[in-house]
């Protein structure tokens, strides 16, 4: 009887593991500058004769917004693909933008154009037309409830110096009315201890209690150093966390805790001084670096509340001038509870593993050769899974839809 029960349990576990291993990833990606969608084993080409960038899923996975531009970045028109109707359309006759974001609660799309924040209307379930929200907008992000925006002011240089950075809370229905705009927080900057002229790359923690962003200085300086900041959802507690480069994927909130992972370090070159660091809110002074001596981490993603996956390479302090050396990264997993670390991927000679992403329990990454403009997307189920090729010959890492 005991043996029979064990057999049944083992069979059930095997079935669960098998089902678990067949994670159905829904991804949008770019191949030879064209937009493609992959779901299951099928791939569908969406655009032809375009130059696509920045594809983003809507909150329910029905739509993909993207930019159709050109190689020089002079053309940046907003398009939307409707996966239900199988057609591409423009929400308005012509929208020039490079900064657009879907609502977290419906199929509205917000974007900035010429310093104006706009939001699409919704007609028959599709984003159509637009309404003005606010003038003088720098960067922005939706509040988690989908009813307001957090908006940074554009940089303003006065005879006395740069103005402080102001963050505003603006309702979606503001319609350019100054009465609807509320000052949320003013960031006082003091050179040289803390100098910045704008706030960018807003990200909410999993529960919406904290907002992270980069305070960025003038253009040349921002190539080498920016200040990672956090602000609570009531605009009452502000902390500067550390210095980092301006890559938004280098700062990510944990999936279910108030841990903020980021790659700290100054200097625009990746050869040294790039360390995976975890800051614990609200006591942001409690921070810990996890990158071993002699190594740099150049991207990260949370696998679970206790584990972070990083793209890691050996330092190259000997480099001083000439062509910038390739940093041959592979993926490693850090257990922040036990401090244990393990290597997850083993790229071949002259290959790099980049852009780790986690969808459910599936880990994906982008593998390429430094001298090629394209690469492959690989995946493995969990930390111990066997790697397999998911998508071949893509321009960059895909964007996944996850419910």
Protein Blocks (a to p, Z undefined) as FASTA:
>chain_A
ZZmmmmmmmmmmmmmmmmmmmcccdddddeehiacddehjbccdfbghiacehiacdfko
maccdddddfkopaccdddddfklopacdfbfbacdfbdcddfkbccdcddeehiacddd
deehiaedjddfbghiabddddfklpaccddddddddfkbccddddddddfklnopaklp
ccfbdcddddfkbgcfbdehiacdfkopaccddddddfklmmmoccdddddfkopaccdf
bdcdfbfklpccdfkbccdcddededjbfkbopacdddddfblmlccdfbdghiacfbdc
dfbfkbccdddddddfkbmgdjddddddddddddfknopacdfbdcdehiacehiadehj
accdddddfkbcbdcddddehjkbccddfbgcifbdcddddZZ
